[in-house]
């Protein structure tokens, strides 16, 4: 069973930065996609960004230019570098890994952007 372990959430002021980590229990190249989703209170879970095994990374319009997905292949870890954070970025962030007929989720990490 694949495990995804997230870390790095917390409380940050508007304009600040955070870096989330997602450590996978096997090679990230065994997945077709790996990415981050988020869910704010009372809202549906939404895509933040997703890395495609064939090379490209797709970002939601709301985070383009502020968030960056980084991979460390040797550590089987993906990171989400979040800069210029806004209160509307407040949510639980989930790591996701997908391959044919299989979909895996981390436990989620809370990010709160508030002064």
HELIX and SHEET records of a PDB file:
HELIX    1   1 UNK A   28  UNK A   30  5                                   3    
HELIX    2   2 UNK A   73  UNK A   75  5                                   3    
HELIX    3   3 UNK A   87  UNK A   89  5                                   3    
SHEET    1   A 4 UNK A   4  UNK A   7  0                                        
SHEET    2   A 4 UNK A  18  UNK A  24 -1                                        
SHEET    3   A 4 UNK A  77  UNK A  82 -1                                        
SHEET    4   A 4 UNK A  67  UNK A  72 -1                                        
SHEET    1   B 6 UNK A  10  UNK A  12  0                                        
SHEET    2   B 6 UNK A 109  UNK A 113  1                                        
SHEET    3   B 6 UNK A  91  UNK A  99 -1                                        
SHEET    4   B 6 UNK A  33  UNK A  39 -1                                        
SHEET    5   B 6 UNK A  46  UNK A  52 -1                                        
SHEET    6   B 6 UNK A  57  UNK A  59 -1                                        
SHEET    1   C 4 UNK A  10  UNK A  12  0                                        
SHEET    2   C 4 UNK A 109  UNK A 113  1                                        
SHEET    3   C 4 UNK A  91  UNK A  99 -1                                        
SHEET    4   C 4 UNK A 102  UNK A 105 -1                                        
END                                                                             
